Every structure is written in structure tokens, then in C-alpha cells.
Amino acid sequence: MKVKIALSIAATATLVFTQALGAETVAAPGKTWSMRAIPGDSAARAAFNTMKAGHQLPAWAIQGGTESPATTVSFDGNDVHVMSSCEPHNCGSERIAVMYDPQKKVMYGVRLSVSKKDKTERLTWMNIGGGSESIDGKTILYAALTGSLVNHPGAFNFNTGPIRTGNSAASGICRSDAAEALTGI
């Protein structure tokens, strides 16, 4: 009995020490994504660090705040994981949402801060370039902040591909499955 307890304590200490060093923990293929899962995945951690470069994020956004499991949607032809978190006891005023594409190893994000003085919302977009993330990506991220993504996940599956007009196709334009269903394209 004493040997089993000693082995269990040693294994726990090794795991805690390994995580403290920032070493990657092995995740199952069906990994549940959340903001707290990012540091445990080397590719996600690198993508997060690239995304936040040049931005000052509060400790709760980096170390973990109040959160829920990710919502998975289709974006640019890949399944992406959209995660959000808020400052504990201040969710109405401080929130962050990120979208991680594990195939491309890229992350996009938005931070929302509400001014207590004049009650205005300030959005800080992170790693948003000129690709499809500049339109559809922003839509998904803002929906994560507002709760719309969790309430209507099927409405936020965006794929990049040609839009067919008559017998020809225009390439390089983003379209959503929802828009396709509505317009009959």
C-alpha cells in the first residue's frame, strides 16, 4: 500500500512539475478545447503567442478566466475551435474570444473591454490580416463574445470557395453555407 501511494505521489509531482515547465501534455485525439487547454498544446501555445504579439493582455486572459468548452465550426475549409473567456466577476466588461485552426496552426482573437466611464465597448482585434479572417473570422469571433455562436453554431460555418454565377465561377471570394442556403447559389 505504501509503495502505491508513493508511486501515485511521485507521478502527480512529475505531472505538476512537467506542466510548470510548460512542457506539452499528451492530449487525446478527441481533445476538449478551452482557453485553459492552449498552454498544454505546443502548437496552440505558439499560435496564441503569435496572435497576442504587440498587445497587452490582462493576466486572466492568459492564465485563464471564466470559460466554457470550445465550439467547433468550419472556417476556410477546416474545423476550427472557438473559445471564449471573461474576467472572473466582471464578465460584462472584460471578455476575450479566440479561434484556433489546428491544421494551419494559426489563431485569431478579439478582446472586448467596456469603459466604465462612458459605457462604450472597445474591440481589439488580434492577428487579423487581409484574408477571410478579416470578414468571416471577425463575424465568428464577435458571435463568440455575444453568445450567438453557442446559441446558433450551425449559422457560423464559413467555407472559402468559388461563388458560381451563371456558368462561370469567381474565385477567392468567401461565402458561408448559411448564405448559400438563403440565396440558392
N, C-alpha and C positions, 0 to 999 in steps of 0.2 A: 504494500500500500504506500509506504514512504517513497519507494522508487517511482511509482506512477505519479505521485504528487510532485516530486522533484522534477520529473521529465515535463510535466504539464507547465510548471512554473518556468522552467528553462525555455520551453517552446514559446510561451507567452512573452517572456522577456526578449527573446530573439526577434519575435514579430514586432514588438513595440520599438525595439532598437533599430530594426531594419526600416520601419516606417519613419522614424525620427530622422534617419539619414536621407530620406527622400527616395529610397530605393523603390522600384516598381514592385507592386504585389501582383501575383498572378490572378487574372480575372477569368471567370468562366465565359464561354462564348456568348451566353445569354445575359451578359452583364447588365445590371440595372444602373443606368447613368443618372447622376445628380451632380450638383456643384461639388459636393464633398468627394466624389469619385475622381475628379480631374487630377488631383495631385498623385493619385495612385497609378496613373497610366502615363508612361513617359511621353508618348506622342501627344496626348491631350494636354499634358502639362506644358510641353514645348509650344503647342498651338496657343494655349492660354497666355503664356508669357509673350509671345509674338503679338497677340491681339492687344494686350494691355500696355505694350511699349509706348511710352510718351504720355501715358495717362496716370493720374494719381487715383488709385482705388482705395477705399477705406478697408480697414482690417477685416471687417465682417464679410466683404465681397471676396476676399482672397482666402480667408481661413474658414469661411462658412457661416451662413446666416440661417434664417428660417427658410426652408426649402421643401420642395416636393420632387418626386421622381420625374425624370425627363419625359417629354412627349416626342415620339419619333414621327417625322414627316418626310416626304420626298421633296428633295430640292436639288436642282441641277442633275437629275438622274440618279441621285444617291439617297440612301436613307441617312438622315441627319438627326442628331439628338438635340432637342431644345430644352435648356434648363434655365430655371429662374430661382432667384433667392432675394430675400429682403433683410433689412437690418432688423434684428430682434426688437420687438416692442415699438417699431417705427415703420411698419410695412407700408403705410400710406404715403410716406415721404421719401423713402430710400429703397430702390429696387435695382436689380440687375438681371439681364437675360443674356444667355449666350447660345449660339448654335454651333455645334461641332460636327464636322464631316470627317469620320474616321478613315474613309477611303482616300480623301485628299489631304488629310492631316492639317486641316485649317479650321479656325474658329473665328466667328464674328460675334460682336456683342453690342449691347446698349445699356447705359446706366441712366436711370431716372432719379432726379433729385427735385423735390418740391421746396420752393422758397417759403419759409415760414412767414416772412415779412409781407410779400405780395401774392402768395399762393400761386405762383407761376411754376410750371413744370419745365425743367431743363433736361434735354436728352443729349447724352454724349455717346456718339456712335464710335465703335472701335473696329478697326481693320476693314472698314468699308471702302472698297475701291470702286472701279467703274464697271464691274461685272454684274451678273444677275443679283448679287447680294445688295447692290445699291437700290434696287426696287423691291423685288420679291423677298429678299433676305430681310430688309427693313420691315416689311409687312409682317413676316413671321415673328421677328423679334418683338415688335411692338404688341402684337397679339399675345405673346407670352407675358408681357408686362401687365396687360389689361385683364387677362384670364380668358380671353376669347379663344386662344389656342387650345386650352384644356377643354372648354365647352364645345368647340366645333373643330376637332383635329382634322377631319376629312376635308374641310374647306381650305386647308393650307398645304396641299400637296402641289408643289410647283415643279414643273419639268422644263428644261430648256430643249427646244427643238424647233423645227421649221413650222411656220404657220402656212397652211395651204390656202391660197386664194385662187379660185378657179382651177386651172390646170397647172399652175406654177407654185413654187414654194419660195418663201422669203426666209433665208437662214439668219441665225444669230439673234432672233427675237424671242424673248421669254413669253411663255404662256402658262396658264395654270389649268389643271384639269377641270376646276370649277368653271372657269371662263369658257373652256371648250364645251362643257355640257350646256351652258347657258346659251351660247351662240350657235351651237350645232356645227362648229368647224370640224 
